[in-house]
Every structure is written in structure tokens, then in C-alpha cells.
Amino acid sequence: MKKIKNTEEALAIFKQYANMHGLVYNKGDYKDANKYHVIITNAVDYLIDNKSLIELSPFLNDESEGVKLWAAISLLPIMKDKAINTLKMIEQNKGLMSVTAHYKLLELGNNSNV
């Protein structure tokens, strides 16, 4: 895997692959979803290591549900209330992303819709 050079690159990788992950995940293509998961977590790790995780916050409002979901889950440690609100919004939709948001909220004890 290519080494990430800076925060801007990490954010671009995060957005691109979180979007792609959402698309293939919703289609049931778990092979590619798992491949993209590794790339996304590598970008998140870079942001954590460089104290730049907060830079994901604009992605809570992204048009891609995959990007929003990944941003919300990644930001839970530092922006819990906003991340939970985003998860609750995603949970209201249909599809696998809503199921993932639902179970993450259950895990956190913040379920809004059962």
C-alpha cells in the first residue's frame, strides 16, 4: 500500500474510498468493500497519528452516504454528538448503510429506531 504523504492526501483517499466502499457495499460486493475498508482505515490512522482527525468533520455533510457513515464512525471519539446525529440521519434511510448506522447506534446505546 502506498504511503500517505500529507493530510490533504489522506483526506482525498478517505473520501474517494469511503464513497467507493459505500457503492460496492450496497451492491453486496464484499471483496472490494473489504479492500476499500483497509485503505480507509489506513487514511484514518494517518489522520489520527498526525492529530488531524478533526479534518474529517466536513464529510459529515457529504452527499455520499458512505462518506458520511465513515466520517461519523471515525469522528465518534472526538465529536460524539455530531457523529451520533449523523448516524441517526443515516439510520432513517433504507439500505445497508442504514443497517450499519443502526447497529453502531445500538453498540453505543443511542438507538433511535428499532
Rosetta constraint file for C-alpha pairs under 8 A:
AtomPair CA 4 CA 9 HARMONIC 6.47 0.50
AtomPair CA 4 CA 10 HARMONIC 6.20 0.50
AtomPair CA 4 CA 43 HARMONIC 7.44 0.50
AtomPair CA 4 CA 46 HARMONIC 7.33 0.50
AtomPair CA 5 CA 9 HARMONIC 6.61 0.50
AtomPair CA 5 CA 10 HARMONIC 7.73 0.50
AtomPair CA 6 CA 10 HARMONIC 6.33 0.50
AtomPair CA 7 CA 11 HARMONIC 6.12 0.50
AtomPair CA 7 CA 46 HARMONIC 7.75 0.50
AtomPair CA 7 CA 47 HARMONIC 6.59 0.50
AtomPair CA 7 CA 50 HARMONIC 7.84 0.50
AtomPair CA 7 CA 52 HARMONIC 7.08 0.50
AtomPair CA 8 CA 12 HARMONIC 6.19 0.50
AtomPair CA 9 CA 13 HARMONIC 6.08 0.50
AtomPair CA 10 CA 14 HARMONIC 6.00 0.50
AtomPair CA 10 CA 43 HARMONIC 4.96 0.50
AtomPair CA 10 CA 44 HARMONIC 7.48 0.50
AtomPair CA 10 CA 46 HARMONIC 6.87 0.50
AtomPair CA 10 CA 47 HARMONIC 6.94 0.50
AtomPair CA 11 CA 15 HARMONIC 6.12 0.50
AtomPair CA 11 CA 43 HARMONIC 7.15 0.50
AtomPair CA 11 CA 55 HARMONIC 7.66 0.50
AtomPair CA 11 CA 56 HARMONIC 7.16 0.50
AtomPair CA 12 CA 16 HARMONIC 6.08 0.50
AtomPair CA 13 CA 17 HARMONIC 5.96 0.50
AtomPair CA 13 CA 39 HARMONIC 7.72 0.50
AtomPair CA 13 CA 40 HARMONIC 7.11 0.50
AtomPair CA 13 CA 43 HARMONIC 6.62 0.50
AtomPair CA 14 CA 18 HARMONIC 5.74 0.50
AtomPair CA 14 CA 39 HARMONIC 7.72 0.50
AtomPair CA 14 CA 40 HARMONIC 5.26 0.50
AtomPair CA 14 CA 43 HARMONIC 5.79 0.50
AtomPair CA 14 CA 44 HARMONIC 7.28 0.50
AtomPair CA 14 CA 67 HARMONIC 7.95 0.50
AtomPair CA 15 CA 19 HARMONIC 6.07 0.50
AtomPair CA 15 CA 59 HARMONIC 7.81 0.50
AtomPair CA 15 CA 67 HARMONIC 5.98 0.50
AtomPair CA 16 CA 20 HARMONIC 6.27 0.50
AtomPair CA 17 CA 21 HARMONIC 5.75 0.50
AtomPair CA 17 CA 36 HARMONIC 5.78 0.50
AtomPair CA 17 CA 37 HARMONIC 7.85 0.50
AtomPair CA 17 CA 39 HARMONIC 7.07 0.50
AtomPair CA 17 CA 40 HARMONIC 6.18 0.50
AtomPair CA 18 CA 22 HARMONIC 6.20 0.50
AtomPair CA 18 CA 36 HARMONIC 7.35 0.50
AtomPair CA 18 CA 37 HARMONIC 7.82 0.50
AtomPair CA 18 CA 40 HARMONIC 6.46 0.50
AtomPair CA 18 CA 66 HARMONIC 5.47 0.50
AtomPair CA 18 CA 67 HARMONIC 4.88 0.50
AtomPair CA 18 CA 70 HARMONIC 6.38 0.50
AtomPair CA 19 CA 23 HARMONIC 6.43 0.50
AtomPair CA 19 CA 64 HARMONIC 6.07 0.50
AtomPair CA 19 CA 65 HARMONIC 7.51 0.50
AtomPair CA 19 CA 66 HARMONIC 5.05 0.50
AtomPair CA 19 CA 67 HARMONIC 5.25 0.50
AtomPair CA 20 CA 24 HARMONIC 6.28 0.50
AtomPair CA 20 CA 33 HARMONIC 7.94 0.50
AtomPair CA 20 CA 36 HARMONIC 7.40 0.50
AtomPair CA 20 CA 66 HARMONIC 7.67 0.50
AtomPair CA 21 CA 25 HARMONIC 5.74 0.50
AtomPair CA 21 CA 32 HARMONIC 7.45 0.50
AtomPair CA 21 CA 33 HARMONIC 5.05 0.50
AtomPair CA 21 CA 36 HARMONIC 5.73 0.50
AtomPair CA 21 CA 37 HARMONIC 6.97 0.50
AtomPair CA 21 CA 66 HARMONIC 6.64 0.50
AtomPair CA 22 CA 26 HARMONIC 6.08 0.50
AtomPair CA 22 CA 33 HARMONIC 7.75 0.50
AtomPair CA 22 CA 64 HARMONIC 7.94 0.50
AtomPair CA 22 CA 65 HARMONIC 6.97 0.50
AtomPair CA 22 CA 66 HARMONIC 4.23 0.50
AtomPair CA 22 CA 67 HARMONIC 7.45 0.50
AtomPair CA 22 CA 97 HARMONIC 7.45 0.50
AtomPair CA 23 CA 27 HARMONIC 6.56 0.50
AtomPair CA 23 CA 66 HARMONIC 7.38 0.50
AtomPair CA 24 CA 28 HARMONIC 6.26 0.50
AtomPair CA 24 CA 29 HARMONIC 5.13 0.50
AtomPair CA 24 CA 30 HARMONIC 7.20 0.50
AtomPair CA 24 CA 32 HARMONIC 6.73 0.50
AtomPair CA 24 CA 33 HARMONIC 5.90 0.50
AtomPair CA 25 CA 29 HARMONIC 5.65 0.50
AtomPair CA 25 CA 30 HARMONIC 6.14 0.50
AtomPair CA 25 CA 33 HARMONIC 5.57 0.50
AtomPair CA 25 CA 96 HARMONIC 7.48 0.50
AtomPair CA 26 CA 95 HARMONIC 6.94 0.50
AtomPair CA 26 CA 96 HARMONIC 5.84 0.50
AtomPair CA 26 CA 97 HARMONIC 7.37 0.50
AtomPair CA 29 CA 33 HARMONIC 6.20 0.50
AtomPair CA 30 CA 34 HARMONIC 5.82 0.50
AtomPair CA 31 CA 35 HARMONIC 6.42 0.50
AtomPair CA 32 CA 36 HARMONIC 6.14 0.50
AtomPair CA 33 CA 37 HARMONIC 6.04 0.50
AtomPair CA 34 CA 38 HARMONIC 6.56 0.50
AtomPair CA 35 CA 39 HARMONIC 6.83 0.50
AtomPair CA 36 CA 40 HARMONIC 6.13 0.50
AtomPair CA 37 CA 41 HARMONIC 6.13 0.50
AtomPair CA 38 CA 42 HARMONIC 6.17 0.50
AtomPair CA 39 CA 43 HARMONIC 6.42 0.50
AtomPair CA 40 CA 44 HARMONIC 6.26 0.50
AtomPair CA 41 CA 45 HARMONIC 5.98 0.50
AtomPair CA 42 CA 46 HARMONIC 6.25 0.50
AtomPair CA 43 CA 47 HARMONIC 6.35 0.50
AtomPair CA 44 CA 48 HARMONIC 6.17 0.50
AtomPair CA 44 CA 53 HARMONIC 7.08 0.50
AtomPair CA 44 CA 74 HARMONIC 7.20 0.50
AtomPair CA 45 CA 49 HARMONIC 6.02 0.50
AtomPair CA 46 CA 50 HARMONIC 6.13 0.50
AtomPair CA 47 CA 51 HARMONIC 5.95 0.50
AtomPair CA 47 CA 52 HARMONIC 4.71 0.50
AtomPair CA 47 CA 53 HARMONIC 4.85 0.50
AtomPair CA 48 CA 52 HARMONIC 6.00 0.50
AtomPair CA 48 CA 53 HARMONIC 5.29 0.50
AtomPair CA 53 CA 74 HARMONIC 7.95 0.50
AtomPair CA 53 CA 75 HARMONIC 7.12 0.50
AtomPair CA 54 CA 75 HARMONIC 7.20 0.50
AtomPair CA 54 CA 78 HARMONIC 7.52 0.50
AtomPair CA 56 CA 60 HARMONIC 7.47 0.50
AtomPair CA 56 CA 71 HARMONIC 5.99 0.50
AtomPair CA 56 CA 75 HARMONIC 7.29 0.50
AtomPair CA 57 CA 71 HARMONIC 6.94 0.50
AtomPair CA 57 CA 75 HARMONIC 7.31 0.50
AtomPair CA 58 CA 62 HARMONIC 7.09 0.50
AtomPair CA 59 CA 67 HARMONIC 6.33 0.50
AtomPair CA 59 CA 68 HARMONIC 5.67 0.50
AtomPair CA 59 CA 71 HARMONIC 5.93 0.50
AtomPair CA 60 CA 67 HARMONIC 7.51 0.50
AtomPair CA 60 CA 68 HARMONIC 4.72 0.50
AtomPair CA 60 CA 69 HARMONIC 7.65 0.50
AtomPair CA 60 CA 71 HARMONIC 5.85 0.50
AtomPair CA 60 CA 72 HARMONIC 6.21 0.50
AtomPair CA 60 CA 83 HARMONIC 7.41 0.50
AtomPair CA 60 CA 86 HARMONIC 6.56 0.50
AtomPair CA 61 CA 68 HARMONIC 6.44 0.50
AtomPair CA 62 CA 67 HARMONIC 6.45 0.50
AtomPair CA 62 CA 68 HARMONIC 5.82 0.50
AtomPair CA 63 CA 67 HARMONIC 7.85 0.50
AtomPair CA 63 CA 68 HARMONIC 7.69 0.50
AtomPair CA 64 CA 68 HARMONIC 6.34 0.50
AtomPair CA 65 CA 69 HARMONIC 5.98 0.50
AtomPair CA 65 CA 90 HARMONIC 7.17 0.50
AtomPair CA 65 CA 97 HARMONIC 7.22 0.50
AtomPair CA 66 CA 70 HARMONIC 6.16 0.50
AtomPair CA 66 CA 97 HARMONIC 7.12 0.50
AtomPair CA 67 CA 71 HARMONIC 6.00 0.50
AtomPair CA 68 CA 72 HARMONIC 5.99 0.50
AtomPair CA 68 CA 86 HARMONIC 7.24 0.50
AtomPair CA 69 CA 73 HARMONIC 6.22 0.50
AtomPair CA 69 CA 86 HARMONIC 7.53 0.50
AtomPair CA 69 CA 87 HARMONIC 6.66 0.50
AtomPair CA 69 CA 90 HARMONIC 7.33 0.50
AtomPair CA 69 CA 97 HARMONIC 7.33 0.50
AtomPair CA 69 CA 101 HARMONIC 7.15 0.50
AtomPair CA 70 CA 74 HARMONIC 6.01 0.50
AtomPair CA 71 CA 75 HARMONIC 5.93 0.50
AtomPair CA 71 CA 83 HARMONIC 7.72 0.50
AtomPair CA 72 CA 76 HARMONIC 6.21 0.50
AtomPair CA 72 CA 82 HARMONIC 7.73 0.50
AtomPair CA 72 CA 83 HARMONIC 4.37 0.50
AtomPair CA 72 CA 84 HARMONIC 7.05 0.50
AtomPair CA 72 CA 86 HARMONIC 6.29 0.50
AtomPair CA 72 CA 87 HARMONIC 6.51 0.50
AtomPair CA 73 CA 83 HARMONIC 6.76 0.50
AtomPair CA 75 CA 79 HARMONIC 5.49 0.50
AtomPair CA 75 CA 80 HARMONIC 6.86 0.50
AtomPair CA 75 CA 83 HARMONIC 6.17 0.50
AtomPair CA 76 CA 80 HARMONIC 4.41 0.50
AtomPair CA 76 CA 81 HARMONIC 7.85 0.50
AtomPair CA 76 CA 83 HARMONIC 5.57 0.50
AtomPair CA 76 CA 84 HARMONIC 7.38 0.50
AtomPair CA 79 CA 83 HARMONIC 5.94 0.50
AtomPair CA 80 CA 84 HARMONIC 5.96 0.50
AtomPair CA 81 CA 85 HARMONIC 6.19 0.50
AtomPair CA 82 CA 86 HARMONIC 6.25 0.50
AtomPair CA 83 CA 87 HARMONIC 6.24 0.50
AtomPair CA 84 CA 88 HARMONIC 6.13 0.50
AtomPair CA 84 CA 105 HARMONIC 7.32 0.50
AtomPair CA 84 CA 110 HARMONIC 7.69 0.50
AtomPair CA 85 CA 89 HARMONIC 6.32 0.50
AtomPair CA 86 CA 90 HARMONIC 6.28 0.50
AtomPair CA 87 CA 91 HARMONIC 6.00 0.50
AtomPair CA 87 CA 101 HARMONIC 5.23 0.50
AtomPair CA 87 CA 102 HARMONIC 7.49 0.50
AtomPair CA 87 CA 104 HARMONIC 7.94 0.50
AtomPair CA 87 CA 105 HARMONIC 7.15 0.50
AtomPair CA 88 CA 92 HARMONIC 6.57 0.50
AtomPair CA 88 CA 101 HARMONIC 7.04 0.50
AtomPair CA 88 CA 102 HARMONIC 7.51 0.50
AtomPair CA 88 CA 105 HARMONIC 7.65 0.50
AtomPair CA 88 CA 111 HARMONIC 7.81 0.50
AtomPair CA 88 CA 112 HARMONIC 6.74 0.50
AtomPair CA 89 CA 93 HARMONIC 7.33 0.50
AtomPair CA 90 CA 97 HARMONIC 6.90 0.50
AtomPair CA 90 CA 98 HARMONIC 5.31 0.50
AtomPair CA 90 CA 101 HARMONIC 6.30 0.50
AtomPair CA 91 CA 97 HARMONIC 7.38 0.50
AtomPair CA 91 CA 98 HARMONIC 4.06 0.50
AtomPair CA 91 CA 99 HARMONIC 6.61 0.50
AtomPair CA 91 CA 100 HARMONIC 7.85 0.50
AtomPair CA 91 CA 101 HARMONIC 5.28 0.50
AtomPair CA 91 CA 102 HARMONIC 5.42 0.50
AtomPair CA 91 CA 113 HARMONIC 7.69 0.50
AtomPair CA 92 CA 98 HARMONIC 6.52 0.50
AtomPair CA 92 CA 113 HARMONIC 7.86 0.50
AtomPair CA 93 CA 97 HARMONIC 7.96 0.50
AtomPair CA 93 CA 98 HARMONIC 5.63 0.50
AtomPair CA 94 CA 98 HARMONIC 5.81 0.50
AtomPair CA 94 CA 99 HARMONIC 7.98 0.50
AtomPair CA 95 CA 99 HARMONIC 6.74 0.50
AtomPair CA 96 CA 100 HARMONIC 6.20 0.50
AtomPair CA 97 CA 101 HARMONIC 6.16 0.50
AtomPair CA 98 CA 102 HARMONIC 5.96 0.50
AtomPair CA 99 CA 103 HARMONIC 6.22 0.50
AtomPair CA 100 CA 104 HARMONIC 6.16 0.50
AtomPair CA 101 CA 105 HARMONIC 6.15 0.50
AtomPair CA 102 CA 106 HARMONIC 6.24 0.50
AtomPair CA 102 CA 111 HARMONIC 6.61 0.50
AtomPair CA 102 CA 113 HARMONIC 7.59 0.50
AtomPair CA 103 CA 107 HARMONIC 6.06 0.50
AtomPair CA 104 CA 108 HARMONIC 6.29 0.50
AtomPair CA 105 CA 109 HARMONIC 5.95 0.50
AtomPair CA 105 CA 110 HARMONIC 4.90 0.50
AtomPair CA 105 CA 111 HARMONIC 4.86 0.50
AtomPair CA 105 CA 112 HARMONIC 7.82 0.50
AtomPair CA 106 CA 110 HARMONIC 5.88 0.50
AtomPair CA 106 CA 111 HARMONIC 5.03 0.50
